[in-house]
Amino acid sequence: MAREINGFTLLEVIIIVVIVGLLTVIAIPRLQIWREKYSVKSETRTIYSLLEKYRNYAFTRKSDIEIEVNRNQIEVKNPSTNDTLEELELKHSVLNSSNSSSFSIKVSKRGTFYPNTSIRIASNVNATPNCLTVTINSLRLGSWNGRKCVPQ
């Protein structure tokens, strides 16, 4: 009576381990790039939402607002009462169109922005959107081309 052996040989197990190892070596760097791109896109949209939120706040409450950016920290203040309305900490540094990491944007009680500028997330990955253009009466998401934010 012949005995049936069930299972894998050592050679089969080694081949499977090598294949899984190769797939892991290929996949992990791609996963890190994807996470970085997602993070840049998410932070750009967060800044956009914050600016829109406080633009509406300033207009509906007829109150001036100041948004101060210092590297990866964003602080929203009401200059007439000197109250801090919101603080936000981002993973990446934020730069304006003159590559300064410390700047402020004012929102008037009429809902207009000052000064006209571009805001971008400092990162090495090419994510879209990764910047936004701020003009007196509009916000536009865009892509940084090395010199300026090109609106989408």
Backbone as CSV, one residue per row, in Angstrom:
resi,resn,N_x,N_y,N_z,CA_x,CA_y,CA_z,C_x,C_y,C_z
1,MET,0.835,-1.160,0.000,0.000,0.000,0.000,0.889,1.236,0.000
2,ALA,0.750,2.079,-0.991,1.563,3.284,-1.101,0.955,4.399,-0.250
3,ARG,1.835,5.099,0.444,1.400,6.190,1.313,1.434,7.500,0.532
4,GLU,0.325,8.255,0.596,0.229,9.526,-0.104,0.783,10.639,0.783
5,ILE,1.661,11.465,0.221,2.250,12.563,0.989,1.641,13.867,0.500
6,ASN,1.062,14.615,1.440,0.483,15.919,1.119,1.393,17.012,1.673
7,GLY,1.508,18.111,0.929,2.335,19.217,1.399,3.195,19.761,0.286
8,PHE,4.080,20.697,0.659,4.947,21.353,-0.305,6.385,20.907,-0.081
9,THR,7.129,20.885,-1.145,8.547,20.574,-1.011,9.274,21.850,-0.590
10,LEU,10.482,21.687,-0.097,11.289,22.829,0.324,11.551,23.777,-0.841
11,LEU,11.775,23.233,-2.017,12.022,24.045,-3.204,10.802,24.909,-3.545
12,GLU,9.618,24.364,-3.457,8.398,25.140,-3.724,8.233,26.286,-2.727
13,VAL,8.490,26.034,-1.479,8.381,27.072,-0.442,9.407,28.176,-0.678
14,ILE,10.631,27.816,-1.028,11.669,28.821,-1.297,11.288,29.681,-2.493
15,ILE,10.760,29.078,-3.544,10.348,29.841,-4.731,9.242,30.838,-4.365
16,ILE,8.273,30.419,-3.583,7.174,31.317,-3.164,7.720,32.461,-2.313
17,VAL,8.626,32.182,-1.393,9.210,33.234,-0.550,9.983,34.239,-1.399
18,VAL,10.735,33.765,-2.397,11.478,34.662,-3.282,10.516,35.541,-4.087
19,ILE,9.447,34.969,-4.617,8.470,35.740,-5.399,7.807,36.806,-4.526
20,VAL,7.389,36.453,-3.330,6.772,37.424,-2.412,7.777,38.510,-2.039
21,GLY,9.014,38.139,-1.816,10.063,39.117,-1.494,10.284,40.110,-2.627
22,LEU,10.334,39.629,-3.859,10.514,40.510,-5.021,9.327,41.461,-5.179
23,LEU,8.126,40.944,-5.020,6.944,41.802,-5.119,6.951,42.880,-4.030
24,THR,7.394,42.527,-2.841,7.473,43.490,-1.749,8.503,44.570,-2.032
25,VAL,9.656,44.191,-2.553,10.711,45.151,-2.881,10.229,46.134,-3.948
26,ILE,9.422,45.673,-4.883,8.893,46.541,-5.932,7.755,47.412,-5.402
27,ALA,6.888,46.862,-4.569,5.675,47.553,-4.146,5.900,48.612,-3.067
28,ILE,6.800,48.416,-2.131,6.952,49.345,-1.006,7.377,50.747,-1.448
29,PRO,8.358,50.930,-2.311,8.669,52.298,-2.746,7.498,52.970,-3.475
30,ARG,6.781,52.224,-4.291,5.624,52.787,-4.994,4.547,53.199,-3.997
31,LEU,4.363,52.430,-2.951,3.374,52.744,-1.925,3.761,54.032,-1.195
32,GLN,5.042,54.204,-0.905,5.499,55.421,-0.229,5.288,56.652,-1.111
33,ILE,5.540,56.545,-2.409,5.305,57.656,-3.328,3.816,57.973,-3.390
34,TRP,2.988,56.952,-3.452,1.543,57.160,-3.493,1.064,57.866,-2.228
35,ARG,1.553,57.450,-1.060,1.155,58.088,0.202,1.573,59.556,0.239
36,GLU,2.764,59.871,-0.258,3.252,61.248,-0.300,2.382,62.099,-1.230
37,LYS,2.047,61.576,-2.403,1.181,62.299,-3.336,-0.186,62.560,-2.717
38,TYR,-0.743,61.551,-2.080,-2.047,61.692,-1.445,-1.995,62.741,-0.336
39,SER,-0.911,62.741,0.429,-0.746,63.704,1.514,-0.680,65.138,0.979
40,VAL,0.064,65.362,-0.102,0.181,66.696,-0.713,-1.184,67.154,-1.242
41,LYS,-1.880,66.273,-1.946,-3.209,66.616,-2.465,-4.167,66.952,-1.325
42,SER,-4.136,66.151,-0.287,-5.023,66.346,0.852,-4.748,67.674,1.556
43,GLU,-3.467,67.995,1.774,-3.133,69.244,2.449,-3.473,70.464,1.591
44,THR,-3.304,70.357,0.278,-3.681,71.452,-0.617,-5.179,71.709,-0.530
45,ARG,-5.953,70.651,-0.549,-7.411,70.801,-0.455,-7.833,71.297,0.925
46,THR,-7.106,70.916,1.961,-7.402,71.404,3.306,-7.198,72.916,3.387
47,ILE,-6.107,73.416,2.814,-5.856,74.864,2.802,-6.935,75.581,1.994
48,TYR,-7.299,75.022,0.856,-8.359,75.599,0.026,-9.660,75.710,0.831
49,SER,-10.035,74.630,1.502,-11.261,74.612,2.303,-11.199,75.615,3.444
50,LEU,-10.037,75.715,4.079,-9.863,76.665,5.177,-10.051,78.104,4.688
51,LEU,-9.445,78.443,3.548,-9.587,79.792,3.000,-11.045,80.082,2.612
52,GLU,-11.711,79.126,1.999,-13.124,79.317,1.643,-13.994,79.469,2.894
53,LYS,-13.729,78.660,3.892,-14.495,78.713,5.140,-14.396,80.091,5.785
54,TYR,-13.182,80.621,5.889,-13.013,81.907,6.557,-13.343,83.088,5.646
55,ARG,-13.369,82.874,4.362,-13.888,83.901,3.460,-15.390,84.075,3.721
56,ASN,-16.109,82.961,3.817,-17.538,83.005,4.125,-17.785,83.557,5.527
57,TYR,-16.938,83.168,6.478,-17.040,83.654,7.853,-16.909,85.175,7.883
58,ALA,-15.891,85.702,7.205,-15.656,87.149,7.182,-16.836,87.877,6.547
59,PHE,-17.358,87.333,5.460,-18.455,87.987,4.752,-19.746,87.972,5.564
60,THR,-20.092,86.830,6.146,-21.358,86.719,6.875,-21.322,87.455,8.214
61,ARG,-20.160,87.539,8.840,-20.063,88.224,10.143,-19.573,89.664,10.014
62,LYS,-19.293,90.080,8.777,-18.784,91.441,8.510,-17.592,91.746,9.420
63,SER,-16.615,90.835,9.383,-15.436,90.933,10.231,-14.189,90.586,9.419
64,ASP,-13.126,91.352,9.564,-11.865,91.042,8.894,-11.223,89.819,9.543
65,ILE,-10.515,89.049,8.740,-9.831,87.835,9.204,-8.397,87.881,8.706
66,GLU,-7.468,87.374,9.523,-6.074,87.261,9.113,-5.637,85.806,9.257
67,ILE,-5.063,85.277,8.184,-4.580,83.900,8.176,-3.063,83.955,8.113
68,GLU,-2.417,83.516,9.185,-0.955,83.562,9.278,-0.382,82.176,9.040
69,VAL,0.605,82.106,8.167,1.272,80.842,7.841,2.722,80.947,8.280
70,ASN,3.167,79.958,9.036,4.561,79.889,9.455,5.021,78.447,9.289
71,ARG,5.718,78.188,8.198,6.175,76.854,7.804,4.987,75.909,7.656
72,ASN,4.765,75.012,8.595,3.653,74.073,8.475,2.520,74.382,9.459
73,GLN,2.555,75.553,10.061,1.528,75.984,11.013,0.654,77.058,10.363
74,ILE,-0.650,76.917,10.481,-1.578,77.926,9.984,-2.452,78.356,11.153
75,GLU,-2.538,79.666,11.344,-3.339,80.218,12.434,-4.300,81.257,11.857
76,VAL,-5.566,81.112,12.198,-6.595,82.040,11.731,-6.987,82.923,12.903
77,LYS,-6.916,84.265,12.676,-7.179,85.216,13.754,-8.214,86.247,13.326
78,ASN,-8.910,86.743,14.322,-9.762,87.904,14.136,-8.969,89.096,14.659
79,PRO,-8.458,89.972,13.779,-7.567,91.043,14.239,-8.242,92.077,15.130
80,SER,-9.548,92.237,15.021,-10.214,93.243,15.857,-10.331,92.790,17.310
81,THR,-10.469,91.476,17.538,-10.553,90.966,18.914,-9.284,90.231,19.324
82,ASN,-8.389,89.997,18.382,-7.153,89.243,18.585,-7.409,87.804,19.047
83,ASP,-8.588,87.284,18.729,-8.926,85.898,19.057,-8.380,84.962,17.984
84,THR,-7.890,83.814,18.415,-7.490,82.766,17.480,-8.718,81.918,17.197
85,LEU,-9.110,81.868,15.932,-10.304,81.122,15.548,-10.006,79.659,15.249
86,GLU,-8.830,79.409,14.695,-8.457,78.031,14.353,-6.959,77.936,14.171
87,GLU,-6.408,76.784,14.563,-4.997,76.480,14.331,-4.924,75.149,13.609
88,LEU,-3.995,75.070,12.686,-3.856,73.867,11.872,-2.380,73.561,11.705
89,GLU,-2.014,72.299,11.889,-0.635,71.880,11.669,-0.616,70.865,10.534
90,LEU,0.215,71.144,9.537,0.323,70.285,8.374,1.612,69.469,8.430
91,LYS,1.685,68.428,7.623,2.886,67.589,7.547,3.996,68.293,6.766
92,HIS,3.621,69.032,5.718,4.580,69.696,4.840,4.624,71.189,5.103
93,SER,5.726,71.808,4.707,5.821,73.262,4.773,4.978,73.881,3.672
94,VAL,4.500,75.090,3.948,3.692,75.830,2.987,4.499,77.047,2.554
95,LEU,4.576,77.282,1.246,5.325,78.412,0.701,4.393,79.294,-0.117
96,ASN,4.713,80.588,-0.178,3.942,81.469,-1.055,4.700,81.673,-2.365
97,SER,4.205,82.572,-3.210,4.793,82.727,-4.544,6.221,83.263,-4.523
98,SER,6.633,83.921,-3.430,8.018,84.386,-3.340,8.886,83.430,-2.513
99,ASN,8.434,82.167,-2.382,9.144,81.098,-1.663,9.375,81.404,-0.189
100,SER,8.546,82.218,0.399,8.631,82.503,1.831,7.747,81.509,2.572
101,SER,8.237,81.008,3.703,7.439,80.069,4.494,6.724,80.776,5.639
102,SER,6.872,82.095,5.731,6.189,82.874,6.750,5.499,84.056,6.072
103,PHE,4.172,84.021,6.043,3.407,85.073,5.371,1.991,85.089,5.926
104,SER,1.232,86.100,5.571,-0.156,86.159,5.999,-1.047,86.568,4.835
105,ILE,-2.288,86.148,4.938,-3.314,86.500,3.961,-4.451,87.129,4.758
106,LYS,-4.906,88.254,4.286,-6.004,88.945,4.947,-7.277,88.743,4.143
107,VAL,-8.383,88.560,4.866,-9.695,88.438,4.240,-10.532,89.592,4.779
108,SER,-11.026,90.431,3.887,-11.808,91.585,4.324,-13.227,91.162,4.674
109,LYS,-13.941,92.052,5.316,-15.325,91.760,5.686,-16.232,91.646,4.463
110,ARG,-15.730,92.028,3.303,-16.470,91.837,2.052,-16.118,90.508,1.384
111,GLY,-15.240,89.721,2.007,-14.881,88.406,1.472,-13.796,88.440,0.413
112,THR,-13.015,89.513,0.375,-11.930,89.598,-0.610,-10.594,89.292,0.069
113,PHE,-9.671,88.750,-0.722,-8.352,88.366,-0.215,-7.327,89.445,-0.545
114,TYR,-6.334,89.553,0.317,-5.192,90.430,0.068,-3.977,89.794,0.727
115,PRO,-2.830,89.705,0.129,-2.471,90.079,-1.238,-2.748,88.934,-2.204
116,ASN,-2.678,89.239,-3.502,-2.735,88.185,-4.517,-1.448,87.377,-4.395
117,THR,-1.587,86.057,-4.317,-0.401,85.211,-4.153,-0.705,83.793,-4.618
118,SER,0.301,82.975,-4.636,0.147,81.537,-4.833,0.624,80.860,-3.559
119,ILE,-0.031,79.789,-3.211,0.346,79.002,-2.031,0.619,77.596,-2.530
120,ARG,1.754,77.032,-2.108,2.061,75.668,-2.545,2.609,74.851,-1.386
121,ILE,2.462,73.564,-1.516,2.986,72.608,-0.552,4.398,72.232,-0.995
122,ALA,5.363,72.374,-0.091,6.752,72.036,-0.409,6.915,70.518,-0.357
123,SER,7.140,69.922,-1.528,7.306,68.474,-1.613,8.055,68.130,-2.891
124,ASN,8.693,66.970,-2.899,9.442,66.522,-4.069,8.593,65.715,-5.047
125,VAL,7.391,65.321,-4.638,6.554,64.518,-5.529,5.722,65.426,-6.428
126,ASN,5.368,64.912,-7.576,4.559,65.660,-8.527,3.102,65.260,-8.354
127,ALA,2.403,65.968,-7.470,0.996,65.693,-7.212,0.165,66.849,-7.754
128,THR,-1.037,66.559,-8.214,-1.940,67.598,-8.678,-3.277,67.411,-8.001
129,PRO,-3.792,68.401,-7.284,-3.260,69.751,-7.112,-2.209,69.794,-6.013
130,ASN,-1.255,70.716,-6.150,-0.247,70.926,-5.117,-0.050,72.407,-4.806
131,CYS,-0.924,73.243,-5.367,-0.856,74.673,-5.081,-2.227,75.294,-5.297
132,LEU,-2.372,76.537,-4.857,-3.579,77.276,-5.164,-3.243,78.730,-5.381
133,THR,-4.005,79.344,-6.275,-3.828,80.746,-6.606,-4.881,81.541,-5.853
134,VAL,-4.421,82.563,-5.138,-5.316,83.423,-4.380,-5.321,84.785,-5.057
135,THR,-6.476,85.194,-5.555,-6.627,86.546,-6.097,-7.646,87.278,-5.238
136,ILE,-7.872,88.522,-5.536,-8.732,89.336,-4.685,-10.107,88.705,-4.461
137,ASN,-10.647,88.035,-5.479,-11.986,87.484,-5.312,-12.122,86.010,-5.697
138,SER,-11.002,85.290,-5.833,-11.132,83.868,-6.177,-9.987,83.027,-5.623
139,LEU,-10.281,81.752,-5.504,-9.300,80.717,-5.146,-9.360,79.663,-6.240
140,ARG,-8.193,79.226,-6.732,-8.160,78.193,-7.761,-7.080,77.184,-7.430
141,LEU,-7.457,75.911,-7.419,-6.477,74.847,-7.250,-5.666,74.729,-8.535
142,GLY,-4.401,74.301,-8.398,-3.565,74.191,-9.581,-2.373,73.286,-9.378
143,SER,-1.464,73.380,-10.327,-0.249,72.576,-10.318,0.958,73.508,-10.416
144,TRP,1.935,73.333,-9.544,3.139,74.163,-9.517,4.073,73.704,-10.626
145,ASN,4.464,74.641,-11.513,5.335,74.270,-12.635,6.789,74.641,-12.408
146,GLY,7.140,75.026,-11.191,8.512,75.411,-10.881,8.669,76.906,-10.726
147,ARG,7.776,77.680,-11.330,7.824,79.147,-11.241,6.515,79.737,-10.757
148,LYS,5.391,79.098,-11.124,4.104,79.647,-10.732,3.067,78.525,-10.652
149,CYS,1.938,78.866,-10.051,0.824,77.927,-9.930,-0.053,78.073,-11.162
150,VAL,-0.193,76.996,-11.900,-1.023,76.998,-13.104,-2.397,76.430,-12.712
151,PRO,-3.436,77.275,-12.719,-4.763,76.801,-12.300,-5.285,75.674,-13.179
152,GLN,-6.058,74.795,-12.575,-6.633,73.656,-13.311,-7.856,74.111,-14.072
